[in-house]
Amino acid sequence: MIAYQVTVNGKHVATAGLHQGVVSAIANWVFIPSVLGANPDKDWQAGFSLSALDHLTSEHLSWFRHDFQVGDEITIKLVETDRVDEPTARGPQKIKPSDDDATT
């Protein structure tokens, strides 16, 4: 199967993949001004998450979520593999398909 192999600061954190579904690797950075005034050096947050929606089980899967600091390095490599890491969390799919989707 096709999977994402992710390292953070040179250390393996997860290999995530599915037979049927959607795997997402999301990096974000956001500026959040404080109540007392904006400070561009401190009023921000950066993070990364690796998760999926499994179409076979209708589950939301999560392998990794972490906040980052300046200088942290995320590497995402697309690989073909027979084995992926077990997710660290599983739960019901958050967005259910509508009844109309089942008939198409």
N, C-alpha and C positions, 0 to 999 in steps of 0.2 A: 504494500500500500504506500501511497505518498504521505509524507509526514513532515512536520517542521521539527528540526533539531535546534534547540535554543541553548545558548551559553550566555552567562552573565559574568563579566569580568574574568573570562577565561575558564569558568567552571560550568560544567554541564548542569542544566536545571531540569530539562525535560525533552523527551521526544514525543510529540503529540500527533496522532493521526486517527482516522476512522475509515471504515469500509464505505459507509454512506452517511453523509452529513456535511457540516460546515465547520472548519477549524479556523479560528481567528487569532492572530497575533496582533495586539493593539498596543502601540506606544502613544502616550499622550503627555502634553505639557500644558499647564494652564496658569495664567496670571490671576491671582485672587487678591485684589486690594484689601488691605486691612481697614477696619472701621476708622482708625485715626489718620489714615493717609497712606498713599501708595509708597511702597519701598521695593523697587525693582530687584534688589539683591535678596530679599527675604519673602516677598509675597507671591510665591509661585510653588507649584507642586508638579512633579513629573512621576509617571508610573508606567508600568507595563503589565499586560495580562495575556495569558495563553489559555483559551477556552474553546468549547465546541458545542454544537447542537447535533446530537446523534439521531439520525432519521429512523434507524432501526428500533431504538428503545424509547424515543421521544424524551430523552434526558438532556439536561444541560450539564456539561462536564467542565471541570476546571483543573488545570495542571499547575498554574503559577500566577501569582499576583504580587507585585512588589513596588514600593516607592523608590525612586532613584535620586541620586545626588549628581552634581556636576562632575564629570569625568567617568561615570559608570559607562560600561560598554555592553551593548546587547548585540549578539550575533544570531541571525536566523538563517539556517541552511535548509533548503528543500531537499529531502532525501527519499529514496525508495527503500523500504525496510519491511521485514516480516513481523517485527515486534515494536511496540510502542510502550511507553511508561504508563502505569496505572494513573488515572486522574486522582488528584488529592481530594476532590469533592465531586459529588453527584447530586443532582436534584431534578425535579420535574422541569420540563421545558417551560420557560417563562412566557412565551408567546405561542398560543395554540392556533393551529390552522383553522380557518373558518369552515363552516359546512360547505360553502361553495367550492373551496379548494379540494374537497374530497371527491367531488364529482367530475373534476377536470383532469 
